[in-house]
């Protein structure tokens, strides 16, 4: 039995487990998606963000 | 035949000839006649050379079933030269062969469909959650409001026995550095003699520091510190007297002065709010 078939028989087949899988999936997807987009944003704007230029203004600690 | 004659009695005069003709029962009713059946003439199929002749070859009247022993019993308009489209590009590889067992691959095929729908639902749930979060968070207090919600006070600037007034959330805030005599007097007050009974230890987290909202509980005037009959606060508007713990002792005010939420961060720093 393939992986997808196994997944289907155990999770996707019942609406209860399917909905639960969607909710937990959404939780981890949110975390991953937010981190990925945040990383992409700071990569594109490297050198312009406050965390990159902070040392020019704040006294060295 | 008799019955025919009887029934047609009223018209017998007109049918005399007929009755006489069939009076002989041995004879056939009518002589055998060969009937010439008129054959339906079907126009020959036109040669399809122009749009006009093409249209002429199309059926324009309702189709009637016709049957005969020798002839065709059905009219077919479907052309056998039309090929069935090839859908194999859209078929899943496990069911491309029409003789293959579909049941064994059903779980993986349906699982794939459900996975696609499920991942769409995950994305949708994320989008809906962020949308709702965005709208709800737009209703919360903005950063400038939150920045004004707290006040930090350096306590070692306030000498003992002094009352200092700050502005906090648009209201006067009293911070009183109490002397040992005041602490002693307030902690020994009989609770039964108070209008709004409250222990001094419940009102002051640290006995030497009293933090109060400077709003009279009667009608909202600002009391004057270090005055009045009880050495605490006195409201000039209607003459309410508060003691050095901010409790109402005399006058029209019904309640003690309000104590805001405050924490002592360290020995010399107080945060109100």
Interface residues (C-beta under 8 A of the other chain):
Chain A: X1 X2 X4 X5 X7 X8 X9 X12 X18 X21 X22 X23 X25 X26 X29 X30 X33
Chain B: X107 X108 X110 X111 X112 X114 X115 X118 X119 X121 X122 X123 X125 X126 X129 X130
